Amino acid sequence: MKAKSTSILAAVAALAIGLGATSCLKYEKKANTSTTGTTTLVCDNTFQNIMEQEVDVFEYQYPDAHILARYATQSEAFDSLLSLNTKTIVVSRDITPEETRYLKSKRRTPRSSKIAVDAVAFIVNPANPCEMLTLKEVADIVSGRSPQWNDLSPSKLGEIQVVLDQKGSSLATFMRDSLLDGGQLGSNVYAAGSIPEVFRIVEENVNAIGVLGVSWITSDMGSADISRDSLAQSVLSDDPVMGASLTQRVKVLKLRRNDEVTAYKPYQQNIFDGTYPLFRQMYMITTGHSGSVAGGFYSFVTGDIGQKIIMKTGILPARMRIQVVQVGND
């Protein structure tokens, strides 16, 4: 009798193992959809706070979908895409025809979409009396031609320390291309290692000037600290979302073009109408087909919900109608 019971138990165990294997096979089959499964993403680290929120809400809405995001330099993101190590990247430039041809030669068809317009902002310590810079002054600062605050206007401050996340970042490339006509950054430009470190240095050093994307300086940065549930519910509802205001932790400088009188802060309104002079595009590029989770995430970010999340971060969504409002005298 005991032997018979053991035989029955063994049969039950074998059945359980068989069902488990079948279950795994069903899961793998189920995973190959636009809302289930796992995929990777490499994102320019200057956009990290934006993409973290996109991933959170997507995974909240589709619990069986998982986005494994890595945050790196823009060149590393393209290297990963072209070496077929990832299907999706988020960067500040579009894919080139040469890169497209290469991927097609590897049987990959890339899709690209502009998802936002990001302003490049300059921040200083609240004790720094500087309020506004012209584009020429910004160029002179980051090139090292104006190494002292006194070179700009009478000041008791000392050497200007320009701080960005990494010298190899897309922000460094943007400044070289947009401000210096491809020239080199000055020896007074330092890499802090991360955006939070840029904040720390500026908050502790009255001579420092930080360079970062505007989404990092909005008061809505706190949305990165709220629960995933609260963030998701705020954008999944039919209620409109409001753009974010600028942080008070540091002073955000106004900028003006050299031939203009009025200077502007990087509010969404000023990005929208082009009065804020320094801005760049934000692109999402994927080789994932529409039936894959990579394709599903691409559709999510470029769709209404993904664009609402971008609106909340303080930058300008590419595919969403915004309401332009007057913000003080800035």
Residue pairs with C-beta under 8 A, 6 or more apart in sequence:
30 36
30 37
30 64
31 37
31 38
31 64
31 293
32 291
32 292
33 291
33 292
33 293
33 296
34 290
34 291
34 292
34 293
34 295
34 296
34 299
35 62
35 64
35 65
35 293
35 296
36 62
36 64
36 65
36 293
37 64
37 65
37 66
37 292
37 293
38 65
38 66
38 67
38 68
38 293
39 66
39 67
39 68
39 87
39 88
39 288
39 292
39 293
39 294
39 297
40 67
40 68
40 69
40 70
40 85
40 86
40 87
40 88
41 51
41 55
41 67
41 68
41 69
41 70
41 86
41 88
41 89
41 90
41 294
41 297
42 69
42 70
42 71
42 72
42 76
42 77
42 80
42 81
42 86
42 88
42 89
42 90
43 51
43 69
43 70
43 71
43 72
43 77
43 89
43 90
43 91
44 71
44 72
44 73
44 74
44 77
44 89
44 90
44 91
44 92
44 169
44 170
45 71
45 72
45 73
45 165
45 166
45 169
45 194
45 195
46 92
46 165
46 169
46 170
46 171
46 195
46 212
46 213
47 90
47 92
47 118
47 213
47 215
47 282
48 71
48 195
49 195
49 215
49 216
49 221
49 224
49 313
50 116
50 215
50 282
50 309
50 310
50 313
50 315
51 69
51 71
51 90
52 69
52 224
53 223
53 224
53 231
53 309
53 312
53 313
54 297
54 300
54 301
54 306
54 309
54 310
55 67
55 69
56 228
56 231
56 232
57 228
57 231
57 232
57 235
57 236
57 305
57 309
58 65
58 67
58 297
58 300
58 301
58 306
59 65
59 66
59 67
59 228
60 228
60 229
60 231
60 232
61 232
61 236
61 300
61 305
62 296
65 293
65 296
65 297
66 293
67 293
67 297
70 80
70 86
72 80
73 166
73 168
73 169
73 170
74 91
74 92
74 93
74 169
74 170
74 173
75 168
77 86
77 89
77 90
77 91
78 89
78 91
78 99
80 86
80 89
81 87
81 88
81 89
81 103
81 110
81 285
81 287
82 99
82 102
82 103
84 106
84 108
87 286
87 287
87 288
87 292
87 294
88 284
88 285
88 286
88 287
88 288
88 294
88 297
88 298
89 284
89 285
89 286
90 115
90 282
90 283
90 284
90 285
91 170
91 282
91 283
91 285
92 118
92 170
92 173
92 174
92 280
92 281
92 282
92 283
93 170
93 281
93 283
94 112
94 114
94 281
94 283
94 285
95 110
95 112
95 283
95 285
99 110
100 110
103 109
103 110
103 287
108 287
109 287
109 289
110 285
110 286
110 287
111 285
111 286
111 287
111 298
112 283
112 284
112 285
113 283
113 284
113 285
113 298
113 302
113 318
114 281
114 282
114 283
114 318
115 282
115 283
115 284
115 301
115 302
115 306
115 307
115 310
115 317
115 318
115 319
116 281
116 282
116 310
116 315
116 316
116 317
116 318
117 271
117 279
117 280
117 281
117 282
117 315
117 316
117 318
118 213
118 214
118 215
118 279
118 280
118 281
118 282
118 315
118 316
119 213
119 214
119 266
119 270
119 271
119 276
119 278
119 279
119 315
119 316
120 171
120 174
120 175
120 211
120 212
120 213
120 214
120 266
120 278
120 279
120 280
121 211
121 212
121 213
121 214
121 216
121 217
121 252
121 253
121 266
121 278
122 133
122 138
122 209
122 210
122 211
122 252
122 253
122 255
123 198
123 199
123 202
123 209
123 210
123 212
123 217
123 250
123 251
123 252
123 253
124 130
124 202
124 206
124 208
124 209
124 210
124 250
124 251
124 253
125 202
125 203
125 204
125 205
125 206
125 208
125 250
125 251
126 250
126 251
127 206
128 149
128 157
128 206
128 207
128 251
129 155
129 157
130 149
130 152
130 153
130 155
130 251
130 253
131 251
131 253
131 254
132 253
132 254
132 255
132 256
132 263
133 141
133 152
133 253
133 254
133 255
133 256
133 263
134 255
134 256
134 257
134 258
134 263
135 179
135 255
135 256
135 257
135 258
135 277
135 278
136 258
137 146
137 152
138 179
138 255
138 278
139 145
139 179
139 180
140 146
140 151
140 152
141 152
141 160
141 162
141 186
141 188
141 209
142 162
142 175
142 179
142 180
142 185
142 186
142 189
142 211
143 179
143 180
143 183
143 184
143 185
143 186
144 185
144 186
144 187
144 188
144 189
145 186
146 152
146 160
147 159
147 160
147 186
147 188
148 155
148 157
148 158
148 159
148 160
149 155
149 157
149 158
149 159
149 160
149 207
150 156
150 157
157 206
157 207
158 207
159 188
159 207
160 188
160 207
160 208
160 209
161 188
161 190
161 201
161 205
161 207
161 208
161 209
162 185
162 186
162 188
162 189
162 190
162 208
162 209
162 211
163 189
163 190
163 191
163 192
163 197
163 198
163 201
163 202
163 208
163 209
163 210
163 211
164 171
164 172
164 175
164 189
164 190
164 191
164 192
164 198
164 210
164 211
164 212
165 171
165 191
165 192
165 193
165 194
165 195
165 197
165 198
165 212
166 172
166 191
166 193
167 185
167 189
167 191
170 280
171 211
171 212
171 213
172 185
172 189
174 280
175 185
175 211
176 182
176 183
176 184
176 185
178 278
178 280
192 198
192 200
192 201
195 212
195 216
198 210
198 211
198 212
199 210
199 216
199 249
199 250
201 208
201 210
202 208
202 209
202 210
202 250
203 249
203 250
209 253
210 250
213 315
214 266
214 271
214 314
214 315
215 221
215 313
215 314
215 315
217 246
217 247
217 250
217 252
217 266
217 314
218 244
218 245
218 246
218 247
218 313
218 314
219 244
219 245
219 246
219 247
219 248
220 244
220 245
220 312
220 313
220 314
221 244
221 247
223 231
223 312
223 313
231 309
234 241
234 312
235 241
235 305
235 308
235 309
235 312
236 305
240 323
241 308
241 311
241 312
242 311
242 312
243 267
243 268
243 311
243 312
243 314
243 322
244 268
244 312
244 313
244 314
245 267
245 314
245 327
246 252
246 265
246 266
246 267
246 314
252 265
252 266
253 265
254 263
254 264
254 265
254 330
255 263
255 264
255 266
255 276
255 277
255 278
256 262
256 263
256 264
256 277
257 277
262 275
264 270
264 275
264 276
264 277
264 330
265 276
265 330
266 276
266 278
266 279
267 276
267 327
267 330
268 311
268 314
268 315
268 316
268 322
269 324
269 325
269 326
269 327
270 276
270 330
271 279
271 315
271 316
272 316
272 322
272 324
273 324
282 315
282 318
284 298
284 301
284 302
286 294
286 295
286 297
286 298
287 294
288 294
288 295
288 297
288 298
289 295
290 296
290 299
300 306
302 319
303 319
304 320
307 317
307 318
307 319
307 320
308 317
308 320
310 316
310 317
310 318
310 320
311 317
311 320
311 322
316 322
